[in-house]
Amino acid sequence: MLNQKSKEKINTFFSNQYKPVLILFFALTTIYITKSYFNATGTQLIQYGALVGFSQMFLVRLLGNLILLKTKKGQIHKWVGVLFAPRPGYSLGMLFVSILAFTVLFLNAGVTYWNVFLLNYLLFSFLAGSALATLVYEVFGFKIKDLHINYQLDPDRYDAFSGALIATIYLGLSYLQLPETASPLQYQGAILLPLVFALVSLMITYLGAIFFELNINKSEYIKPFVSVISSALLIYAAIKLVPYFLPFNWLNEGVEFTALQVLMAMQVGILVGLVSGKAVKAYSYLAQKYIDFLLNKPFKGLIVNISLRFVINGVLALLPLFFVLSGLMFSYSLAGIYGLTLSFLCMVSNVGVSLIILRNYLNPKRLENISHRQKMKLERVSPNFKKLLMKWFKVSN
């Protein structure tokens, strides 16, 4: 029987590593269902995928931590730190190596005609191997605890980027009978397009992040410039990649699609990502100005204060989500579900840009730089509209 201390260690481990545990379980379940219920053969693909997935994840984590240890000081540490921040197993470097390893594995798998079952074997065995390597490394591996880097990759953006890429790869299977293209890879173009674009976008994101890190004292002036340049480079990459991997036009289930439509969907996604990021910044800026305005004025104009709060928190806060949904709907009208997922991949491809507002900047309880007295004043001068209505209903009843 395990003692209490051992049980606590196990609970802590699984609470911190629940994502790789879930990925491992889901991947193995998918492989089992594909093999048992659909009688699809592909044992060799499973072996290759698991081996490559485990090896690339374990080596990147090991080498990443060792390199960070050797370059703790100086400019080289910043270059390496941005690549492996916030930790090697959850970083731009890990994403890049994983996508590159899977792309090489996909091209050298020896399959002449892909279907969903074979892709299941290759992809989910790759994910299972990567998840297993993560768990093994957490138990036995060497880790850097203090990474003094300002740039941090948002975990939610990491997951969204990975999910959008996987969805687009699967939808690319519906375009297996494409006409000849400039690419010698032919029918694999619709699958390879999101993979190659993801690799290019990660390189662009890394260059922007390192430029920001090396000029941290001018970060407020650099951020807008970097996001615009990154979006321009992503659009240029899309213009070059789409004609190479996709034909000029093709039919899919009686509907004609063109490379231009796919390119427009990608451009819409990139621009929506840029505009949504600017809207998020505008919301946080106006929210801060509104708080400063309230703290420097006497207690009056309650209706005006509540109205301004509603406009900022109820209207402006929803603009990024409105842009994202509108962009996805327009992309779907251009290139169907494949264009929609490819557009969303483009939205999250500029990994340093936020698409939606995750924090209520006007909630006094979350404000850290003001005193308790100032928080109480904010509650009086600009009360929460929902609480105000509830209080009014209580009084009226």
N, C-alpha and C positions, 0 to 999 in steps of 0.2 A: 504493500500500500504506500501511496505517496504521502509525504508529510505536508503540512500546511504551506511551508515555504516553497516547496517544489510546485505545488498547485498554483501558488501565486505567480511564480515565474512562468509557468505554462500559460496561464490566463493572460498575463501581460504580453507574452510573445504573440499569441494569436490575436489579441486586441490590436496590437501594433501592425501585424502582418496579415490582416484579414483579406486584403485585396489579392495578394498572390495565392492565398488559400482558396478563395472563391474562383479565381481564374483557373487554378489547377483542377478544381472539382468540375467546373463547367466544361473545360477543355476535354478532360477524360470522359465525361458523360457524353459529350458530342461525338467523340471518336467511337465510343462503345455503341451508341445508337446507330451511327452511320454503318458500322461494321455488322451489327447484329440484325438490324431490321431491314436494311437495304442491300445486304450481301455484296457490298462494294469492296473490291480487293485493292489493297494499297499498303501492305505491310512495310515495304521498303521506304515509301514516302514517310510513314510514321517514324521509322527509325532515323531517317535523315533529318526530319524536322525536329525531333526531340534532341538529337545530338547537337545540331547547330544552335538551337535555341538555348540549351543549357550552356554550351561552350561560350557563346558570345556574351551572355549575361554575366557569367561568372568571371570571365577574363576582363570585361570592362569594369566591373566593380573592383576587382583586385588591382588591376593596373591603374585605375582612376585614383584609388586611395593611396597607392604607393607613389604615384606622380605628385599628388597633392602634398604628401609628406615631405618629398624631396624639394619642393618649390614653395616652402611656406612664406618666403619673403620675396619682394621684388615684383617687377612687371610680369615675369613669366608666370608667377602664381595667379595673377589676375586673368591671364589668357586661359590657363588651365582651370581656374576656379569657375569662370563663367561657363565653361564647357561642362563642368560636373556639378554645378549648383542646382538645387540645394544639397544634393548628395548624389554620388555617382549612379546609384540605381534608379534615380528619378530625375533625369537631367536631359539637356539637349543632346549631349554626347551619347547617352544611352539610347535615346530615340533614333538618332542618326545611324548608329551602329546596328541597331535592331532592324530598321527598315532596309539598310544596305545589305545586311546578311540575308534577310528574307528574299530580297530581290534577286541576289546572286543564286540563292537556293532554288527559287522559282524558275530561273532561266536554265539551271543545270539539273533539273529534276528528271529529265529524260522523258517527259510527257509530251506527246505530239498533239493531243486534243484534250483540253481540260474540261471537267464538269464539276458540279458543286460537291460531289462526294470526294473526288481527288483533292480539291482545294480544301475541303474540311480536314482531310488527313494531314496535309502539309501545314496548313496554318495553325490548327489547334494543337498539333504535336509540337510545333515551334513555340506556341504560347505556353504549353504545359512544361516544356523543358526550361523556358525562361523563368516561369513561376517557381519551379522546383529549385533552380539555381539560386533564386532570391532567398528562399527559405533556408537552403543549405548554407549560404554565405552569411546569413544573419546569425546562424548558430556558431559557425567555425571561422568566419572571415575576419579580416582586419579592417577597422573602420576609423575614419577621421571624424572626430566629434565637433571640432570648432572650425567652420569654414567662413572666414571673414570676407565675404563677398556681398556687395549691395544688391546685385541682380539675383532675383529668385524666380524660378519657373513655377507658375501657379499650378498646383496639382490638378485642379478641375480642368484647366486648359489642356494639360497633358492627357488626361483621360478623354476629353472631347476630341482632341486631335487624333488619338489612336482609334477611337470608335468611328469617327467619320472616315478615316482611311480604310478600315476594315469593311465598312458598309459599301464604300465606292468600289473596292476590289471585287466584292461579290456581285455587285450590279454590273460590273464590267464583263462578267461571264455571259450576259445576255447579248453581247456584241461579238460572238465568236465567229460569225460568218461575214466579217467585213470585207469589202473589196480591197484591192491592193493599195498600199500606202507607201510613203517614202521610207518607212521603216522596214528593214528586212525581217522583223519579228512578226509582221502581218497580224493575224487575228488576236495576238496577245496585247496589241496596242492599247485597248480600252482598259486592260488590267494594269499595264505598266505605266500608263499616264499618271494616275494618282500617286503611284510609288515614286516615280522620278520627280514629280512636282513636289512631293513631301520632302524629299532629300534636298532639293534646291531651296525650298522655303526655310528649312532648318539652317542651312548655311547662311542665308540672308539674315535670319534672326540672330544667329551667333555673331555675325559681323556688327549688327546694330547694337547688340548687348555689350560687346567688348568695347565699342566706341563710347557707349554710355559709361561703362565702368572706368575707362581710362580718363574720362573727363567728368568725374562725379561732381566736381564743384560747380559745373555749369549744366547740371542735369536738367533743370527746369527749362533751359533754352534749347537743349539738345533733343529732348524727347519728341517734341512735335516734328522737328526736322528729320529725325531717324524714322519715325513711323511713316511719313510721307515718302521718303526715299525707298524704304523697304517695300511699300505698296507699289511704287513705280517699277521696282526691280521684279516683283512678283508678276505684275502684268506683262512685262517684257518676257519673262520666262514662259508664261502661258502662251504668248504669241508664237514663241519658237517651238514649244513642245507639242501643241495641239496638231498643227499640220504634219508633224513628223509621225505621230502615233496614230492619227485618225485619218480616214479618207475624206475627200471633199464632201461626199454625201453617201447615204446608205439607207436601206429600208429595214425596219424592225417591227414585225407583226403588222405589216401594212402601213406603217407610219414612216414618213421620210424625215430623217435627221441630217444635219450638216455639221461639219467641223466648226463653221462659223457660229452656229447656235451654242455649241459646247463652249467655245471660246468666250462668247458673250456671257454665258452663265458663270464662268470662272471669273471674268472681270467684274461682274455684278457682286460676286461673293467677296472679292478683294476690296472693292470700294465700300461695300456695306461694312466690312470689318473695320476699315479706316474711319468711316463716318460714325459708326457706333462707338468706337474708342474715343473720338472727339466729344461725342455727346455725354459719355460717362465723365470725362474730364470737366466738361462744362457744368454738369450737375454738381459735382463735388465743389467746384469753384463758387458757384452761385449759392450753394448751401452754406459754405463758410462765410461768404459776404453777408448772407441773411442773418446768420448768428451774430456776427460782429455788429450789424445794424441794430439788432434787438438789445444787445448788451449795452449799447451806448445811447439808448433812448429811454425816456420815462415811460411809465406804465399808462399807455393810452393807445387808441386806435386798434382795439382788439379785433374788430371785424376785418380791418385791412391786414393785420398780422396773420390771421387765420387764412385769409384768401391767398396771401403770398405763399404761405406754407403749403396750401393745397396745390397751387400752381407748380411749385418746385418739387414737392414730394409726390404729387398725384398725377402730374402731367409730364414734366420734364424727365422724371425717373423712368417713365414708360417709353420714352422715345427710342432708346437703343433697342428694346424688344420689338417695337413697331418696325424699325428699320430692318432688323433681322428677319422677321416674319414676312415683310413685304418683299425682301430680296429673295427669300426661299420660294415664295409663290411665283415670282417673276421668272426665276431660274427654272422652275418646274414647267412653266408655260413655254419656255424656250427649248429645253432638252429633256423633258420627262424626269423620271425619278433619278436617273443617272446624273442628269445635270443638277438636280437638287442637292444630292449628296456631295457631288463634286464642288458645288458652290459653297456648301457649308464647310467642306474641307478648306477651301480658300479663305473663308471667313476666319477660321481659327489658325490658319497657316502662319499669320503674323503673330507668333506666340506671345509677344509682349503687349498685345493690345486687348483690352477688356471689351466684351460684347454686351454684357448686361450689368446692371447695378446690383451688387450683392450686399450692400450695406446701407442702412438708413442713416444718412449723415445728420439728420435733424432730430435724432433721438438723443435727448440730453444724457441718458444713462451711458451712452457709448462715447461721449465726448471726454477726452482724457486731459486736455490742456486748459480746462477751466475749473474753477473752484465749485464746492457744493453750493455756496450762496448764489453763484451765477447760474448754476443748473436750476435752482429753485425759481430764479427770476424768469428763465426761459419758459418754465412750465406755466408761470402766471401770465406772462406777456403773450405767449403763443402756444396755447394748450393744444393737445392732440385732438383733432376734430372728432374722432371716434369716441374718445373718452368724454368729450363735451356733450355729444349726443346721448350717450348712456346716462350721464348725470342729469341731463334735461328730462329724459324719460322717467327717471326715478323720481324727480321732483314732481313731474306732472301726474304720476300715479299716486 
